[in-house]
Amino acid sequence: MSRAEAAEPAEAPEPSSRIKFSSPRQIPIVGVVTEDEEVQGAFKSMDLNRVIKLFEETGKDDLEERQLKSVKKLVQCYQNGFPLRDLAQIFKILNLCAEKIKTQPHFIEPAYNIIKLCGLPFLKKKASDEITYAEDTANSIGLLGDLMKIQNSELRIQICKCIIDFYHAEPPKKHITGYQQASSSYKIKMAEVGELAKTMIQSLELLENQLVEKLWVLKALQHLSTSEVNCTLMVKAQAASGICAHLNDPDPSGQLLFRSSEILWNLLEKSSKEEIIQQLSNLKCLLALKEVFKNLFIRGVSHYDRQLRNDILVITTIISQNPGAPMILLIDGKVILALFTYVKRPEKHKILEWSAAQYEELQLHAIATLSSVAPFLIDEYLFYKGNDQVLEFLAWCDNEDSFFSHGNSFHGAGGRGNKFAQMRYSLRLLRAMVYLENDTINKDLCENGAIQQLIGIFKNIISKYNDKEEAILLEIQSDILLILSGLCEYHIPGKEIFGTEGVDIILHVMKTDPKKLQSGLGYNVLLYSTLDSIWCCILGCYPSEDYFLEKEGIFLLLDLLALNQKKFCNLILGIMVEFCDNPKTAAHVNAWRGKKDQTAASLLIKLWRKEEKELGVKRDKYGKIVDTKKPLFTSFQEEQKIIPLPANCPTIAVMDVAENIRAKIYAVLGKLDFENLPGLSAEDFVTLCIIHRYLDFKIGEIWNEIYEEIKLEKLRPVTTDKKILESITAASENIGKMVVSLQSEMIESQARQDVQNEQKVYTKIQATHKQRELANKSWENFLARTSNAKTLKKAKRLQEKAIESSRYGERPPNAIFHRTDIKGLNATVPSGGVVTVESTPARLVGGPLADTDIALKKLPIRGGALQKVKAVKTVDEPKKSDPA
């Protein structure tokens, strides 16, 4: 929100330093500081109790003169500042002076002088004085607000100056030996404790027709409102309504409006915004804002006037957030029509009284105001065909007309040289209207092609600006998806219009690099909007669901779920539950694989364990149930005592279902079939036993709550009901015991399997070592044969003996004998088996039929078309060699 940044207007003239008081005679000032003491800067001791006692005396002739003299002596003594230790007594004297002013005007001057010295920094003798005298200081400063009741202009102005000096403290003129200046923020903090801001607000009621004094009070409040504590005190004193109601009071200097708007801004920023809106939501304040805005709009010419006008407009926009605000002023003044005059494309060759930058700023302010005001004036919005005008303006924002945006104002941020700012605020207006869930508005938008137009804008942004990572573009895309969600959520024809083109843009966003979610540009919001669009625009429309599955949308959802970001898990699992109603979904879910070949079932069970760990559910080191009576209890449920509640109020056990993701994980796994889940470890199966019985455990938990509430309410169920309750509780506990038994069996089975796997590994290791030993032994034998002739001959004899022993005793008739060694071989190792082939048998080259047409049935080796093979001359088989 833009703030008034122009230089402050000229301040009201301050009272002259030589004030003319109404005293008929002048009393001489008595010096109390010697020259030596003045050089050293030391205080001369003064008996303040004696001064107080003097003021309490009555009936003496020269009493008034003595009292005035004592106060002037006090002022002279403390001309360099008040010590914290004397502050309570000095302000008591000040209060006594104030009481006498009404009947004895001579005391105005001493009171004025004491207040003037309060503007100097307070002095401390010890570092602990600020703490020791904190209560006295706070009470003393709080008294300044009460002194505003004295009907004297000079005194009131001096009090305001004193308060302003708290924020612009000047060092003392002379150093006082033995004293130090209190910290610069000490007075400000004590003013907060003393509730000075509250009494200053109340003093405004006394200054209805006294402009100069009122301006000084507003200036003091402007400084005080920089603190959150003071703003809270001012709100309690109805500061917002009191200041706003007088915004339009006559003031030639312009200070009243400037300072009042600045205070209102500080109150909105540093205190309860809802309380401020409530205080401003009355006819008197709204009329004042209206008149001020109208005057600034018509007569304002300077940059300062425009800034102030914008501030007033935004304050009005904020007030419109309150449904109870009397905005019907707006209907009579046809404000909606006036604001819509800016929601149109700039007309070429038209003479405007505003510059292009000014017109753009007005245009953006008008659309922003419509976003807040139009939802409360639905009939006027429809009467002026607001949907048509906004969609037409959006079409201009999306086209490629030459247009240079200045982007100078607050609303124009990010829109320099383009139409993004106009598009952003137009979409905000549409979003505000769509989220009213008004059937007439939403139906009108659908009939005017809003869904197709918004999808087209989104696709254009993707194609033209996909490389740009700007916050304004991400905000525009998020708003488009939110509007589409609002239009399609309860409207099946809208979902059908959304169709495959809409699914494509959702899939595009889901493929965003997960690292960008931490960039802070708005990708998180865009992803939330995308998931909301899946829920509202795709689920429930079977063609869109099938297309989403076909384009691997479930894979993308599971990829997002695997990121393990808690803020997305609940929404993604809710979508998964709904998608699993489609019979085609289960196959896609089971087919998905994540990192390290993780399956969807394994991922869901891992999320369950993580959720239970965060919730403080009791499990042992293997993941088994610890307490069979309360198998699902969280640490919060353990801490909370069961309290009897009305029947229409959900109990802690029921609220637990909605507050964590366990119920959704149970629903998804149930629809996938608990018995056929792939890729699970033993630990996963142990957890799966609990998930499988989640509903039984939860029902037992709720019945147990009912039983406990009956006991707390001291009700006695009839015998039959009591037996039923006891049997339900026992059945739930028995299920818990059964699950524990099954879990133990699984853990033991896994332990046995681990032992078997370990034994297999050891066996494999032993076989490996044995093989190495045999290889080493063979290598040693080989080395022995190559290095020792006797060993080689011995090995050969053993080989020949083995060969001979392997032969038949009698040779079969017609047997062909092949030698197994090579004659005359000079090698140090025995030769391997050798077979000599002397010719190729005729059956391998075609035989006697090779020169016939039958050969055409065989493909030539060289490839190509079939052709006859030339006759092959048969080679007689060589004679069989005689056996060696």
Sequence and secondary structure as in RCSB ss.txt:
>XXXX:A:sequence
MSRAEAAEPAEAPEPSSRIKFSSPRQIPIVGVVTEDEEVQGAFKSMDLNRVIKLFEETGKDDLEERQLKSVKKLV
QCYQNGFPLRDLAQIFKILNLCAEKIKTQPHFIEPAYNIIKLCGLPFLKKKASDEITYAEDTANSIGLLGDLMKI
QNSELRIQICKCIIDFYHAEPPKKHITGYQQASSSYKIKMAEVGELAKTMIQSLELLENQLVEKLWVLKALQHLS
TSEVNCTLMVKAQAASGICAHLNDPDPSGQLLFRSSEILWNLLEKSSKEEIIQQLSNLKCLLALKEVFKNLFIRG
VSHYDRQLRNDILVITTIISQNPGAPMILLIDGKVILALFTYVKRPEKHKILEWSAAQYEELQLHAIATLSSVAP
FLIDEYLFYKGNDQVLEFLAWCDNEDSFFSHGNSFHGAGGRGNKFAQMRYSLRLLRAMVYLENDTINKDLCENGA
IQQLIGIFKNIISKYNDKEEAILLEIQSDILLILSGLCEYHIPGKEIFGTEGVDIILHVMKTDPKKLQSGLGYNV
LLYSTLDSIWCCILGCYPSEDYFLEKEGIFLLLDLLALNQKKFCNLILGIMVEFCDNPKTAAHVNAWRGKKDQTA
ASLLIKLWRKEEKELGVKRDKYGKIVDTKKPLFTSFQEEQKIIPLPANCPTIAVMDVAENIRAKIYAVLGKLDFE
NLPGLSAEDFVTLCIIHRYLDFKIGEIWNEIYEEIKLEKLRPVTTDKKILESITAASENIGKMVVSLQSEMIESQ
ARQDVQNEQKVYTKIQATHKQRELANKSWENFLARTSNAKTLKKAKRLQEKAIESSRYGERPPNAIFHRTDIKGL
NATVPSGGVVTVESTPARLVGGPLADTDIALKKLPIRGGALQKVKAVKTVDEPKKSDPA
>XXXX:A:secstr
     S          SS   S SS         HHHHHHT      HHHHHHHHH  S TTHHHHHHHHHHHHH
HHTTT  BGGGHHHHHHHHHHHHHHHTT GGGHHHHHHHHHHTTS  EESSTTHHHHTHHHHHHHHHHHHHGGGS
  HHHHHHHHHHHHHTTS    SS  TT EE  TTHHHHHHHHTTHHHHHHHHGGG TT HHHHHHHHHHHHHHT
TSHHHHHHHHHTTHHHHHHTTTTS  TTSHHHHHHHHHHHHHHHHS HHHHHHHH SHHHHHHHHHHHHHHHHH 
 SHHHHHHHHHHHHHHHHHTTSTTS TTHHHHTTHHHHHHTTSS   TT   SS HHHHHHHHHHHHHHHHHHGG
G HHHHHHTTHHHHHHHHHHHHHS         SSTTTT TTSSHHHHHHHHHHHHHHHTTT HHHHHHHHHTTH
HHHHHHHHHHHHHHHTT   HHHHHHHHHHHHHHHHHHTT HHHHHHHHHHHHHHHHHHHTS GGGGGSSSSHHH
HHHHHHHHIIIIITT HHHHHHHHHTTHHHHHHHHHHT  HHHHHHHHHHHHHHTTSTTHHHHHHH B GGG BH
HHHHHHHHHHHHHHHT  B TTS BS SSSTT  HHHHHS      TTS  HHHHHHHHSSHHHHHHHHHHH GG
G  S  HHHHHHHHHHHTHHHHHHHHHHHHHHHHHHHTT    HHHHHHHHHHHHHHHHHHHHHHHHHHHHHHHH
HHHHHHHHHHHHHHHHHHHHHHHHHHHHHHHHHHHHH HHHHHHHHHHHHHHHHHHS SS  TT     SS TT 
  SS         S  GGGTTGGGTTSGGGGGS  TT SS                   
